[in-house]
Amino acid sequence: MTSPERDQRTDWLAELSRIDQEVRLELDPLSEAQFAWRPGPGRWSIGECLEHLGITTALAVRGIRAALEQGRAAGKTGMPPFKFGWLGGWFVRAMEQPGKRGMGSPPNFVPPAGTAKAAVLERFSGAQRELRAALESAAGLALDQLKAPSAAKGAGWLRLNAAAWFAATLAHERRHVAQARRVKQAPGFPG
């Protein structure tokens, strides 16, 4: 008798909880000045890293949710493991931290400077709740058959399946939370 495949959603939900806990324990306690401090010209502050994630995660979830709703209506059920496809696999790897190269952000993903810490944390937490709800609602669906376009301005051509979007969104979060940790460790960080 073979063992059932592990549902990737279980791992994704655990990773989401780990990211939430890391932000809550390491970044939430920082002062407003520490949250807004930039390590250099053109470099993002901790607040901007988290604001970027609040923006991008919320937009990704919007597309994922639409794909899930269409899949549910069409009765597209499936079992793990879910494949990402060649483009999805490449995209997930590209999002992983520390990243082999820096990536520019499309204009609709660039965080505004100077947003208050409380507003940033609320946007980030709200996007995390939406991502968790989408992951929980995806049970039983064929995540590798449900496609959604990128929300990045100018990248509507990029269509990935829901499994790849979930994995890439979490990889992107890991990348920018690691970036925020590096800001905290940068020379000159306010004490």
GIZIHU-V132209 format. One record per run of one state. SS is the DSSP state (helix for helix, strand for strand, loop for the rest). FROM is the first residue (numbers start at 1). TO is the last residue. If there is no record, write none. Layout:
ss=SS from=FROM to=TO
ss=SS from=FROM to=TO
//
This chain:
ss=loop from=1 to=7
ss=helix from=8 to=27
ss=loop from=28 to=31
ss=helix from=32 to=36
ss=loop from=37 to=45
ss=helix from=46 to=74
ss=loop from=75 to=76
ss=strand from=77 to=77
ss=loop from=78 to=84
ss=helix from=85 to=95
ss=loop from=96 to=106
ss=helix from=107 to=109
ss=loop from=110 to=116
ss=helix from=117 to=137
ss=loop from=138 to=140
ss=strand from=141 to=141
ss=loop from=142 to=146
ss=strand from=147 to=149
ss=loop from=150 to=158
ss=strand from=159 to=161
ss=helix from=162 to=185
ss=loop from=186 to=191
//
